Amino acid sequence: MKRKVTRQLEQWKNSTHRKPLVVMGARQVGKTYSVLEFGRANYATVLHVDFAEHPDLADLFASGVDPKRLVQLLDEYFSLRVDPQTTLIFFDEAQRCPEAITSLKYFCEKAPEYHVIAAGSLLGTTVRQRAGLFPVGKVDMITMRPLDFEEYLWALGREGMADLIRESFRDMRTFALHDQCMELYRRYLLVGGMPEPLAVWIGGEQMGEVRRAQANIVTGYLADITQYTEGLDGAMVLAAWRSMPRQLAKDNTKFQYSVIRAGARSKIYAPCIEWLRDAGLVETVTHITDAVRPLEAFVEDNNFKLYLLDTGLLSSLYRARMDDLLPQDNKAAVFRGGLTENYVCQQLVAAGVRPHYWGVASKSEVEFVYETAGGRVVPVEVKSGKNVGAKSVRSFADKYDVPFVVKVTARNFGFENGVKNVPLYGAFALGSA
């Protein structure tokens, strides 16, 4: 599958200020596959140091982390001659060997000629638990996430469709293939962007097989929570995770500790939320009291929403079917609203956007507000259907005098009275708004 991270890896390789690279991300988002494919395409050899497949490799680091010595040991272990210019050294599942993470500092300082990448599914939690482990300032970092909708189109062989959507977004003109793209969007809500379930779907299997693949991923996450929540009550982290579908099926999608269990308090459960975030399983969207630059100056850390890393996994937890996603007047409309918000959040963070939210749900709330690289503040209101107004974003526009506001809905592209309507399938382009 073609992934956007490949471009980032190529930029890292060609940088004159290259440091060892750390690839963060949740389990099963495609880190190993992407790094190996990049390595095979750009280097003569790839030294794949997989600490999960070969636990004894950690012994090579036990006697010290001098990079030249480590390279000699790895040469002998793999019977492979490491060349600084033509070999990629890849530390995979690096959280299983803390000394390998520490060694990155010394590769940066003493052996910068080597091309070194480290990846791991629980690196974020490992770093938090082991103070002083992470070589701050001595590594480059990127985060991998599930495939966004554009990458999903690429995987389906629809690169031309993705390009046409971007053109319509740029020009804000009606897209002739709107209905077809809405069908593709609804299928994405079910299948999601995790590589294995998507590969199952592309391979021609039915949704039942896709759901089994998604269930296996969730089971792996539950096992990680049980085994690796060092210093925390694993049952409490599990309870926080399991509350997510209910959190997002409320009229107000703000995270509420009471949904975990009656009487739950932030003092007890906040560390559990931090673990889920560090593991890459959830995305945090914090409330801002004011929507002026810089947005980070107005963040309320204790007032937030949580979204799952992948909308396909969320829909699997709901056991949602295609019929459940079609517009209809019933109580499931609340469920569709939370699922749609989760989808838009996934597209925004995949585009490198850090979203917040603004307002109060009972009055005027804008689901996402973010700041562009050029310093423009962009409000984004999200609705799952077509018959929607623009009250909240207009209130925002009146208060903050922004040049335009964005509504992401089931309607086609359009720009009228300062409101840019972006169809749900075009949300991946919002990073360039």
C-alpha positions in Angstrom: 0.0 0.0 0.0 1.3 3.4 -0.9 1.7 5.5 2.2 2.4 9.2 2.8 5.0 8.4 5.4 7.3 7.2 2.5 7.8 10.9 1.5 8.7 11.7 5.1 11.2 8.9 5.2 12.8 10.0 1.9 13.1 13.6 3.2 14.8 12.2 6.3 17.3 10.2 4.3 18.2 13.1 2.2 18.5 15.7 5.0 21.9 17.2 5.6 20.9 17.4 9.3 19.8 13.8 9.6 19.6 12.2 13.1 18.5 8.7 14.0 14.8 8.5 13.3 12.1 7.3 15.7 8.8 6.1 14.1 6.0 6.2 16.7 2.5 4.8 16.3 0.1 2.2 17.6 0.3 -1.5 16.9 -0.7 -2.6 13.4 -0.7 0.8 11.6 2.0 -0.4 9.2 5.3 0.9 10.7 7.4 -2.3 10.0 6.0 -2.7 6.5 6.5 0.9 5.5 10.1 1.1 6.9 11.1 -2.1 5.2 9.6 -1.1 1.9 11.4 2.2 2.1 14.7 0.5 3.0 14.5 -2.0 0.2 13.8 0.8 -2.3 16.5 3.2 -1.1 19.4 1.1 0.3 21.5 -1.8 -0.9 20.8 -3.7 2.3 18.5 -3.4 5.3 19.7 -4.7 8.7 16.3 -5.6 10.4 17.0 -5.9 14.1 13.6 -7.3 15.3 13.6 -7.5 19.1 10.2 -9.4 19.0 11.4 -12.1 16.7 14.9 -12.4 18.2 14.7 -11.4 21.9 18.4 -12.5 22.4 19.4 -9.5 20.3 18.9 -7.4 23.4 22.0 -9.1 24.9 24.2 -7.4 22.3 23.3 -4.1 23.9 23.8 -5.2 27.5 27.5 -4.6 27.5 27.3 -1.1 26.2 25.8 1.2 23.6 28.9 2.4 21.8 27.7 2.5 18.2 30.9 1.2 16.5 31.0 -1.8 18.8 27.3 -2.4 18.3 27.7 -2.4 14.5 30.5 -5.0 14.8 28.3 -7.2 16.9 25.4 -6.9 14.6 27.7 -7.6 11.6 28.6 -10.9 13.2 25.1 -11.8 14.4 23.5 -11.4 11.0 26.7 -12.2 8.9 26.1 -9.0 7.1 28.5 -6.2 6.3 27.0 -2.9 7.4 28.1 0.0 5.1 27.3 3.4 6.6 26.1 4.8 3.3 24.2 1.9 1.8 22.8 0.0 4.8 19.7 1.0 6.7 19.8 -0.2 10.3 16.3 -0.8 11.6 15.6 -1.4 15.3 12.1 -2.9 15.2 9.9 -3.3 18.3 12.5 -1.2 20.1 10.4 -0.8 23.2 11.5 -4.4 24.1 15.1 -3.2 24.3 15.5 0.1 26.2 19.2 0.1 25.6 18.6 0.2 21.8 16.6 3.4 22.3 19.4 4.8 24.5 22.0 3.9 21.8 20.4 6.3 19.3 21.9 9.2 21.3 25.4 7.8 20.6 24.7 7.1 17.0 23.8 10.8 16.7 26.9 12.0 18.6 29.6 9.5 17.6 28.4 7.8 14.4 26.1 10.2 12.5 27.2 8.6 9.2 24.9 5.6 9.9 21.3 5.6 8.8 19.3 4.3 11.8 15.6 4.0 12.3 13.8 2.7 15.4 10.1 1.9 15.6 7.8 0.4 18.2 4.2 0.2 19.1 4.5 1.2 22.7 7.4 3.6 22.6 5.3 6.4 24.0 4.3 4.5 27.1 7.9 3.1 27.5 9.4 6.6 27.5 6.9 7.9 30.1 7.6 4.9 32.4 11.4 5.1 32.1 12.5 8.6 32.9 15.7 9.6 31.1 15.4 6.8 28.5 14.5 8.8 25.5 17.4 10.7 23.8 15.7 14.1 23.6 17.2 16.4 20.9 19.3 13.5 19.5 16.6 12.0 17.2 14.2 12.9 14.5 10.6 11.8 15.1 7.5 11.0 13.0 4.2 9.4 14.0 2.4 6.9 11.8 -1.3 6.5 11.9 -3.9 4.4 10.0 -4.5 5.2 6.3 -6.5 8.4 5.8 -9.2 8.6 3.2 -6.8 9.6 0.5 -4.5 6.7 1.2 -7.5 4.5 1.2 -8.4 5.7 -2.3 -4.8 5.0 -3.4 -5.1 1.4 -1.9 -8.3 0.9 -4.0 -6.4 2.0 -7.1 -8.3 5.3 -7.2 -5.5 7.8 -7.2 -7.2 9.8 -10.0 -10.3 10.1 -7.8 -8.2 11.5 -4.9 -6.6 14.1 -7.3 -10.0 15.2 -8.5 -11.3 15.6 -5.0 -8.3 17.8 -4.2 -9.0 19.9 -7.3 -12.6 20.4 -6.3 -11.5 21.3 -2.8 -9.0 23.9 -4.1 -11.5 25.5 -6.4 -14.6 24.9 -4.2 -16.6 23.7 -7.3 -19.3 21.0 -7.4 -17.8 17.5 -7.9 -19.6 15.4 -10.5 -18.8 12.1 -8.8 -20.2 13.2 -5.4 -22.6 10.2 -4.9 -20.0 7.7 -5.8 -17.5 9.2 -3.4 -20.1 9.3 -0.6 -20.4 5.5 -1.0 -16.7 5.1 -0.8 -16.7 7.3 2.3 -19.4 5.2 4.0 -17.4 2.0 3.2 -14.3 3.7 4.7 -16.3 4.2 7.9 -16.7 0.5 8.2 -13.4 -0.8 6.9 -11.2 2.0 8.3 -7.5 2.6 7.7 -5.8 -0.2 9.5 -3.8 -2.0 6.8 -4.8 -5.6 7.6 -8.6 -5.2 7.5 -8.3 -3.0 4.4 -6.2 -5.6 2.7 -8.8 -8.2 3.6 -11.5 -6.0 2.0 -9.4 -5.3 -1.1 -8.8 -9.0 -1.4 -12.5 -9.6 -2.0 -13.5 -10.9 1.4 -16.9 -10.1 3.0 -17.4 -7.6 5.9 -17.5 -10.5 8.3 -13.8 -11.2 7.5 -13.0 -7.5 7.8 -14.7 -7.5 11.2 -12.6 -10.5 12.3 -9.4 -8.8 11.4 -10.5 -5.7 13.3 -11.4 -7.8 16.3 -7.9 -9.4 16.3 -6.4 -5.9 16.4 -8.6 -4.8 19.3 -7.7 -8.1 21.1 -4.0 -7.2 20.7 -4.7 -3.8 22.2 -6.5 -5.3 25.1 -3.6 -7.7 25.7 -1.1 -4.7 25.6 -3.3 -2.9 28.2 -3.3 -5.9 30.4 0.5 -6.6 30.1 2.1 -3.2 29.7 0.3 -0.7 31.9 3.2 -0.7 34.3 2.4 1.3 37.5 -1.3 1.5 36.6 -4.4 -0.6 37.2 -4.9 -2.4 33.9 -8.6 -2.9 34.6 -9.1 0.8 35.0 -7.3 1.5 31.6 -9.5 -1.2 30.0 -12.6 0.5 31.5 -11.6 3.8 30.0 -11.0 2.2 26.6 -14.2 0.3 26.7 -16.2 3.5 27.4 -15.1 5.1 24.1 -18.1 3.9 22.0 -20.5 5.3 24.7 -18.5 8.5 25.0 -19.0 9.2 21.3 -22.7 8.1 21.1 -23.9 11.0 23.3 -25.4 14.3 22.2 -22.4 15.9 23.8 -19.2 14.1 22.8 -17.1 15.7 25.5 -15.3 13.1 27.5 -17.0 12.4 30.8 -15.4 10.3 33.5 -18.9 9.3 34.8 -19.4 7.3 31.5 -16.6 5.0 32.6 -18.5 4.2 35.8 -20.6 6.1 38.2 -18.6 8.3 40.5 -15.4 8.1 38.5 -13.0 11.0 39.0 -10.3 12.6 36.8 -7.7 12.2 39.6 -8.1 8.4 39.4 -8.6 8.0 35.6 -6.5 10.8 34.1 -3.3 8.6 34.1 -5.3 5.9 32.3 -6.2 8.4 29.6 -2.6 9.4 29.3 -1.5 5.8 28.8 -4.1 5.3 26.0 -2.9 8.5 24.4 0.8 7.6 24.7 0.1 4.2 23.2 -1.4 5.9 20.2 -4.9 4.4 20.7 -6.8 7.7 21.2 -6.5 11.3 20.0 -7.1 14.1 22.4 -9.0 17.3 21.2 -8.9 19.9 24.0 -11.3 22.8 24.5 -10.1 26.4 23.9 -11.5 29.3 25.8 -10.7 31.7 23.0 -10.0 31.1 19.3 -7.2 33.5 18.6 -3.6 32.9 17.8 -1.7 31.2 19.4 -4.4 28.6 20.1 -2.2 26.7 22.6 -2.4 29.7 24.9 -6.1 29.1 25.5 -6.2 25.3 26.0 -8.1 23.8 28.9 -6.3 20.5 29.5 -9.1 19.1 31.7 -11.8 19.8 29.2 -11.4 17.5 26.2 -12.8 15.0 23.7 -11.3 11.6 22.9 -11.5 9.9 19.5 -10.3 6.4 18.6 -7.2 6.2 16.3 -9.3 4.5 13.6 -12.9 5.0 12.6 -13.1 1.5 11.2 -12.2 0.1 14.7 -14.8 2.3 16.3 -17.5 1.2 13.8 -16.5 -2.5 14.6 -17.0 -1.9 18.3 -20.5 -0.6 17.4 -21.0 -3.6 15.1 -22.2 -1.0 12.6 -23.5 -2.1 9.2 -23.9 0.0 6.0 -27.6 0.5 6.6 -26.8 2.2 10.0 -24.8 4.9 8.2 -27.6 6.0 5.9 -29.6 9.1 6.8 -32.7 8.2 8.8 -34.8 9.8 11.6 -34.0 7.6 14.6 -31.9 7.6 17.7 -28.9 6.3 15.8 -28.4 9.8 14.4 -26.5 10.5 17.6 -24.3 7.5 17.0 -23.6 8.7 13.4 -22.7 12.1 14.7 -19.9 10.8 17.0 -18.6 8.4 14.3 -18.5 11.2 11.8 -16.6 13.4 14.2 -14.1 10.6 14.8 -13.6 10.3 11.1 -12.9 14.0 10.6 -10.5 14.0 13.5 -8.7 11.1 12.0 -8.3 13.0 8.7 -7.1 16.2 10.4 -4.4 14.5 12.6 -3.2 12.5 9.6 -2.7 15.8 7.8 -0.5 17.0 10.6 -3.2 19.3 12.1 -3.6 19.7 15.9 -7.3 20.3 16.3 -9.1 21.8 19.3 -12.8 22.5 19.9 -14.6 25.7 20.9 -17.9 26.7 22.5 -20.5 24.8 24.5 -22.6 22.0 23.1 -25.9 23.3 24.5 -25.3 26.7 22.8 -22.8 27.1 19.9 -20.0 24.5 19.6 -17.6 24.2 16.8 -16.3 20.6 16.6 -12.8 21.5 15.4 -10.6 24.6 15.4 -7.1 24.6 14.1 -4.3 26.9 13.1 -2.7 26.6 9.6 1.0 26.7 9.0 0.4 30.3 7.8 -1.2 31.3 11.0 -4.9 31.3 9.9 -7.5 30.1 12.4 -9.9 27.7 10.7 -13.2 26.6 12.4 -14.7 23.3 11.2 -18.3 22.3 11.9 -19.1 18.6 11.3 -22.5 17.1 10.4 -23.3 13.6 9.2 -26.2 14.6 7.0 -27.3 17.2 4.4 -30.0 19.2 6.1 -27.9 21.3 8.4 -27.6 25.0 9.2 -24.5 26.9 10.1 -25.4 28.5 13.3 -22.3 27.6 15.3 -19.7 28.5 12.7 -21.5 31.8 12.0 -21.4 32.7 15.6 -17.7 31.9 15.6 -17.3 34.0 12.5 -19.1 37.0 14.0 -17.0 36.8 17.2 -13.6 36.3 15.6 -14.0 37.9 12.2 -12.4 35.0 10.2 -12.4 35.2 6.4 -14.3 32.0 6.0 -15.7 29.0 8.0 -15.8 25.3 7.0 -18.7 22.9 7.2 -18.0 19.2 6.6 -21.3 17.6 5.6 -22.9 15.2 3.2 -23.4 18.1 0.7 -21.3 18.7 -2.3 -18.5 21.3 -2.5 -19.6 24.9 -2.4 -18.7 28.4 -1.1 -21.4 30.8 -0.3 -21.7 33.7 2.2 -18.4 33.0 3.8 -19.1 29.3 4.3 -17.0 26.6 2.6 -18.9 23.4 2.4 -16.6 20.4 2.2 -18.2 16.9 1.6 -17.2 14.3 4.1 -15.0 12.5 1.6 -13.0 15.7 1.1 -12.0 16.1 4.8 -8.5 14.7 4.1 -7.7 18.0 2.2 -8.5 20.2 5.2 -4.9 20.4 6.2 -4.3 22.6 3.2 -7.3 24.9 3.9 
